[in-house]
């Protein structure tokens, strides 16, 4: 769902569905853990969407029938303002109801990925949206044929078109990159074929690899599938960590060539689409849908590279806490500090409400409303999708939140993160019609990362022992490493492979491994003696699902930078910060995200947001070093 704006969802839908997909993308496995004995599952209420499966199926059939009626509007959009309104109102209504059909199937399927019937429902919903995209491919070319002057006259005389005005003007904005009706139809029909690399990657990475076994120091034999790797790479036994890394990445290395071919083919599809539309680069095309300047992407990469000394300082700090003589890549995942405390879901609720008090009453009331309702599926269970996400595409219903809550502080942070998304959706929905309530990922992750920063600072404001304080500092620093530096490293890799292909150079699995090794060494200070990077681990690129989402991942890094800037302003008593932040959330998709943030004082083409983040990082490390000195480490 990456067609340009009206091709975009038909607007509100595609951005939220794409956002939900991307949020779950790194977590496509079954949940590895189960509920504690005697613990009762907290479930979401899907009857808010449809009372029964039969009701859902009847609505799916009806929406499919309605999609077929869209053809009647072809050739009518320029007749007069009323004809344009009739067509857009009808298509908007179809997409809104289609979103409801989709999320019912998606949420039900995620409760148990092993349930074939539920996965078939989801397949039917996806087919429905492929049909919707094909049926609406004529819209952008036809709007362009009307022309800006006539379109503005229509908007002026027909008040009902106001809710569609942003979308209509956005189509005109992209005139240079929109093809004729026949060509747009061809690209729409080719969407499933162009999506082939993602499907092949998913199949290869989850079903085709024979997972190796490894015997740990405890004599436990572990089958190293992706879920087991995620768990055992973080064990405290260093020899076990190395064995897990060596075994897991050796297996992936045997698939270097096919994964290279798959990713290369994906890159070529991006280049094909960009060239077909007349963009200079694939990056330009990827960010154009949200009208984000490509300068943002490049400013982010530059900021990360300029501040690698802080990243390297953090890695040396980890080494000091762990008491290691040297540092290797397999040392990056274990927690360096521990907290002997469990947090119930009630604790997570209370801490989240207390930590976000700077947002004010309106925000807090919406959060309380959601928390009092049955909008969450909380604990792990057999077959459940792992990870966490918020699904907010049901405009006439409410957001839904999936968690796999295990009572650690990281679970509290995830709880706060996902409810940040949910309240963002509630604010956007309350202040916008369906046509403009849906926000892009560029602002979506801002609403969640700001919550995480405020939670961390709330915990650090308490009277804590040195051990507790060091734990929360470590979690905050690890968040910056993982969300800013690691995601930017991914973004730089993605940019590099596209630039090489665009320059006519050949890409292969081996070449990608070489590129990724260079970046691993640079970001982790290999040449400076900070962390040793074993070349065997550079096949990691093949494991990362982010690279199949078309320049998506950089938005995590921009969001933690913007979110930190908002949080720091609020905590420092900036009187305008809260209103700037809440107004950004309320705007939904009614303005372009970069200009929206810029208006709120966060310009991500400049160094200021990134400097704010790095200053916080250095401040936290200063405090950690004082604590370690007191502890004699």
N, C-alpha and C positions, 0 to 999 in steps of 0.2 A: 504494500500500500504506500508506494512512494511516488505516486503520480502527482503532477503539479496541481496545486490547490483544489480546483473543483474536481480535478482528477483525484484530488486528495481526499476524499471520503465520500467523500462528498462532504467533506470538511471536518466537522467536529468528530466524526466517527473514526476516520483513518488515523488521526493523530493519537487518539486515546487507545485504539486497538494496537497501533504500532508501539505506543509507549508500554502498554501492558505486556506485549510480546517481548519487547526488549528487556523489560525488567525481569522477566522470567528466563530470558535466553541463557544466562550463565548457569541456570539451575534446572536443567532439563531432565534430571534423573529422579528416580523415586526417592522419597524422603528416607534417609538412612536410619532414623531413630523412630521409636514408637512412644506412645504415651506412658507415663509412669503408671504402675499398677494401682488400680482404684481411681485413677483420675478420669473424670468425665469430660468428653470432648465438648468444646464450645463451638457450635455450628452456626453458619450463616443460614438465613431463611430465604431460600430460592423461590418460595411461593409468592414473595413480593414481586417476582418477575412473571411467573405463570403458576396457576394453582396446581396443574398436573402436567405430565409429559404430553398427554393428548392435546391439551390446550396449546402447549409449545409447538407441537407438530402441526396443528391446524394453522397457527400463526405463521410458521415457516412456509407452509404451502401457499398461504394468502400473500405473503410478501413476495415470494417467487412469481406469483401471478401478477402482482403490481409492478414488479420490475419489467415484465414484458410490455406493460402499457407505456413505458417511457418513450418508446419509439414514436408514439403519436405526437410528441413535442418537437421532434426533429423538423427543422425548417420553419418553426413558428416563433422562435425566441425574439426575432427582430421585428415582428409584425407591429406590436405596440406594447406599452407598458403593462397592460393587463395580461397579455399573452405571456410575457416574461414572468410575471408574478405567478400566474397559474402553474407554469411549468416548474419553477423553482420551489414553490410551496409543495407541490406534489412529490417532487424528487426528495426534498428535505424530509418530508413525512415518511417516505419509504426508507430512507437511510436511518432515521431515528428508530423506527420499529425493527429494522434489520439489525441494529446494534443490540437491541434487547434480545432478539433471537440468538445472536452470536454469544452474548455473555452468559446466557443460561446454559448453553451447550459447553462453553469454555469452563465455567466455574464447576459445573457438575462433573466434567471430565477430569478436572484437576483434583477432585477428592480421591479418585482412584484411577491412576493411569493404566492400570491393568484391565480395566473394564472395557471390553471391546465395544459394547453397545454405546457407551458414552463417547468413545472416540469416533464412532461412526456418526453420531449426532454432530460432533464438531466438524467432521469432514463435510457433512451436508451444509453446515453454516458457512464454511469457507468457500464451497462451491457457489453458494448464493451470492457472496460478495464478489467473486470473480465475475459472475454474470452481471452484477450491478456495475462493476467497472467497465465492462464491455459495452453495456447499454448506454452509459453516460459519456462515452469517449467523444461524442459529437459536440458536447457542450462548449468546451473551450474554443475550438475553431469557430463555432457559430457566434459566440459572444464577441470574438475578435472581429468578425465580419460586420458586426453592428457598429463598432467603433466607439471610441471614448466619448465623443461629443453627444451622440445619440443616446448612449447608455446613461450619461449624466442627466439628460433631459427626461428619460424614463424615470430615473430615481427621484427627480424633482417633482414630477406630477403624480407619482404613485407612492404614497407614504408606506404602503405595505412592503415596498422593496428595500426599505431602510435596513431591515434585518439581514438582507442578502448583499448589501452594498459593499461590505468589506471583501467578500468573496468575488464579486463582480469586478471590482477595481483591481483585485489581485490578479485576476485573469488578464486584464489589460496590461498590468505591470510586466507580465511574463510573455507579452506578445512576441518578442524577438525569439523566444525559445519554444513557441507553440507551433505545431505543424498543422497542415490542412486536415480536414475531417477524415479523409481516407487513410492518411498516414497515422493519425492519432488512433484510429480504429485498429490498424495493424499492430501498433505498439501495445495497445490494450489487450488484443488477442494473444500477443506474444508474452504476456506477463507471466503466465505459468511456466513457459519454457525458460524464460530468463531467470526464474526462481529455482531452476534445477540445481545449481551448485549448493544452495542452502539445504535442499532435501537430501542430496547425495552426502553432504557433510554430516548431516544428522544421522543418516543411516550408517555411514562408516564409523562414526565416532561412538555410537551407542550400541550397534548390533553386529558389526563386522569384525571388530578386534577381539581376538582370543585373549582375554585378560590373564596376565601372569599371576603366579602365586609367589608369596614371599614368606619366609619363616622369620619371625621376630625374635628378639632376645629372650622373650618369655616362652618361646617355643610355640607360640600361636601362629597358625598358618592363615594368611590373609589372601584372598583373591583381590588383586589390585584393579578393580574397576574404577570409574571416575569418582564415585562416592567414597570408596575406601581410600583412594589416593588423597582426597581432600581431608579425610579424617587423620590418616596415619602420617601425612607429611608434617603434621604439627605435634607429633609425640615428643616427649621430653628426652627420650633416649636418642643420643646423637647418632650412634651407629645404626639404629633402626631408621632414622630419617634418611641417612645416606643410602641405605639399602633400598628404601622405598623409592627414592629419586632414581637411583641407578636402574632399578628393575623397570619402573614405570616408563621412564623416558627411552630406555632401550627398546621397549615394545613399540612405542610411537615412532621411533626412528625407522623401523622396518616399513612404515607406511608413509615415509617422507615423500616419495614420488607421487602416489595417488592424491595425498592431501595437497601437495603443491599444484598438481594439475587442477584440482577442484577450486582452490583459491585463485589460481591464475585465470580460470574460466570465469569466475565471478568478477574479477577485476576487468576482464575483457567485456563482460556485459555492461559494467558501469561505463566504460569508455565508449562502447557502442551507443548506449542511450544518450550520453553527453554529446557525442559528436552528431548523432541524429538530430538532436535539438539545437545544435549550434553553440554549445558551451565550449569555452576554451579548455577547461579541465574537468575531470570527474569531481573534484572537490567543489568547484564552482556550482556544478549541477546539484550535488548532494545538499549543500547549504542553502540553495536558492529557494527551495520550497517554503522555508520559514523566513526568507529574506535576511538571513544572517550573513554579514560580510565574511568572505573567506579570510580576511585579515584577522578575525577573531581566532580562527584555528591556528594561524601562523604565529599570532601573538602568544597564544598558550604554549606552543612548542618552544618558542624562544624563551618565555618566562621559566619554564621547567629547566631548560638547559642552562640558563643564567644562574639558576639557584641550586644547581646540583651540589655545591659545597654543603648546603643545609641537609640535603638528602644523605650525603656521605657522613656528615656529622651524626645524624640520627642512627645510621647503621653502626658506627663506632660506639654510640651510646648503648645500642642493643648488645653489642659484643661485651661491653663492660658489665652490663647487668647480668648477662649469661655467664660471665666468668670464663670466656673462651680465649685461647691464645691466638686464634685466627678465626676468620669468618668465611663461610661458604654459602652458596646459594641455597643449600638445603637447610640453612639455619634461619631462613627468613620468616617461617610460618609459626613456630611454637610461641606461645605466650611467654614473655620474659618475666611477667609478674602474675601472681595469682590472687584471687579474691575469694576468701572462704565465706561466701554468702550466696544464698539463692534469692531470686526475686520472683515472687508470684505474679500472676497476671494482674492482680489487684495492686501490687507494688508498681508495676509498669504503668498502670493507669494513673496512680497518684503522682509518681515522679514526672510523668509527661505533663500532666496538668500544672504542676508546680513550676516546672522548668520553663514553660512557654508563657508564663504570666506577662512577660513584656509585650506580647501580642495584643493584649487587651480583651475586654469583655465580649465583643462580637465574635471573635475567633474562639474564645474559650467556650461560649455557649454552644456553638456549632459542634465543637469537639465533644462536649458533654452529651449532646443529643445523639451523636453517633455511637459513643461508647455505651450508652444506655440501651441501645437497640441491638438486634441480632444481625450484625453486618459482617462478623468475623468468623473465619474458620481457623482455630487457634493452634491446636497441638498437632505434632506429627502423628501419623497413623500409617499402617501398611498400605503401600501403593500411592500415597499422596505425593503430589508434586513437591519437590524440595524448594527451599528458598522462601521468598516472600514477595508479595506485590499488592498493589491496589488496582482495582478495575473500576473505572468511573464512567464508562460509556453509556450507562443507562440513565439518560437525562431525566426521564419521568419517574425514576425509582430513587436510587441512592447509591453511593459507592459501596463496594465490597472489598474486604481486606483478607488476604490469605497470609497466615504466619505458620511457622513451625517452631513454636515457642518451647524453649528448653530451660528457662529460669536463670540463664546467665545474664550478666550485664549487657553483653552484645545483643541479647534478645530484647532487652529493654530499649536499646538504641534502635533496633530494627522496628520495634513497635512504634516508637516515636516517629521514625522515618516514614513509615507507611501511613500513619495517621496524618502526617503533614501533607502527603498527597491527597488524602481523603478530604481534609478541610479545604485545601486548595480547590478541589472539585466542587465542594458545596458553595464556596464563595463565588466561584466563576458561574455556577449554575444560577445562583440567586440574583446575579447582576447582569446576566446576558440571556438572550434567547438561544435556543438550541444551535442556531446557525453560527454563533460566535462564542459559545461558552468553552469550547475545547481548546486547550493550550498545547503548545509544542513541548517536546522533551527539554528544550533549552531552558524553559522556565519551570517545567515540572520538577526536575531534580533540585532546583533551588529551594523549593518549598519543603523538601525532605531533609536536605543537608543542613539547612538553617536550624531545624529542630534538633538535629544531632549535636551541633555545636553548642546550642543553648543547654542541652542536657548535660554535656560534658562540663560546661562552665558552672552549671548549677551544682553538680556533684563536687567540683573543686572548691566551691565557695563554702563548703561545710568544714566543720572542725574535724579533721581526719588525722589518723596516725600517718607516719611517714610511709608505711607499707601501702595503706589505702590510697594515699595521695599519689604515690608513684604508679599504682595500678591505673588510675584514671588518666594520669598524664600519658602513660604508655598507650592506652587505648586511643586517646586523642591523636597522638603522634602516629600511631599505626594507621589511623583513618586518613591522615594526610598523606602518608606514604602510599597507601593502597588506592586512594581515590584521586589524588592529584598526580603524584609522580608515576605510579604504575599505569594509570589510565592514559596519561600523556605519552608514556613510552609506547603503549599500544597505538595511540593516535599517530605518533611519528612513524611507526612501522607501516601503518596503513597508508599514510601519505607517501612514504618512500616507494612502496611496491607499485602504487598507482603512477607515480612520477616516472619510474623506470619503464613501465609498460607504455606509457604515453610517449616516452622518448624512443620507443621502438626496440628497447632491450628485451631479451628473453628472460622470462621468469620460470623458475623450476623450484621444486622443493629444496634442493641443495642451495640454490641462491637465496631463498628465503631464510634458510637456517643461518647462512653467513650474515645476512643483514640483521637478523634478530640477535645473533651473537654480538655483533658490534654494539647494538643498543643496550643489551644486557650489561656488557662491560662498561659502557659509558655511564649509564644511570646508576650502576652499583659500585663505581669507583675501582674497577679491576686494576687498571693501570696505575692507580694511585695507592694500591695496596690496601684498599678498604675491604673489599670482598672478593674472594676468588670465584670466578665463573668458569665452571667446567664446560667445555664445548659440547659435551654429550647432552647437556640440558637445554641447548639452544633450539631443539625441536619443539619447545614449548609453544611456539607460534601455532602449530598444527592443532593444539588442544583448545585454543582460545575461541569461543563462539562469537565473540564481539566482532571479529573481522568479517562476519557474514551479514552485518547490518549497515553497511554503506555509510561510513564516516559517522557512526552513531556515538561511539564511546567517548569522544572528546568532551561531550556535554556533561559527563560526570565531573570532569576536572574543572570546567568553567563554573559548574554549579557550586562545588565546594568553595571555590574562590569567591563567587558572588554571595553565597550564603554566609560565609565567614565575615564578609564585609558588612552585610546587614546586621548580623549578630553583634559584631564588635561595636557598631554604631549605636545599637539599642542599649547594650550593656554600659556604654560610655555616657549614656544620658542624652544622646542626640535626639532632640525633640521632634525631628521630622522623620526619623528612621522608621518608626512603627507605621506611620501613615503611608510612607513610600512603599514599604513592604506589603502591607495589606492591600493597597490600591493595585500593586502589581498582580497579586493573586486574584483580585476581583475582576481584573481586566480580561481574564480568560484568554480567548483567541481573538479579541477585538482589535488588537494592535500587534504589530510585528515584535517578536520577543526582544531583539537587540535594542530597538529604539525604546521599547517599554522600560527595559532595565536602565538604559542610558538616562532616560528621563527621571528615573528614581535614584540616580547618582552612581550607578554601577556600569562603567564603560569597559567592556571586556576586550576592546582593541587597545587599551592602554595598560600600563604596568601596575596601576594602583591596586586593583583587586588582588592581583597575584602577590604584590608586596605585602598587603595586609595579611594574607594567608601565611606567607613565609615569616613575617614578623611574629605572628602568633606561634608558629612552630618553634622559632628560636627562643621565644620567651618561655615556652613549655620546657624546652631542653635546658635552658638556664636553671629553671627550678629543679628539674630532675637531677642535674649535676650537683646542686647544693644538697639535695636529699641523699644522694649516693655518698657524698663526702661525709655527711653525718653518720651514715650507716657503715662507714669504713670500707666501701667498695671502690 
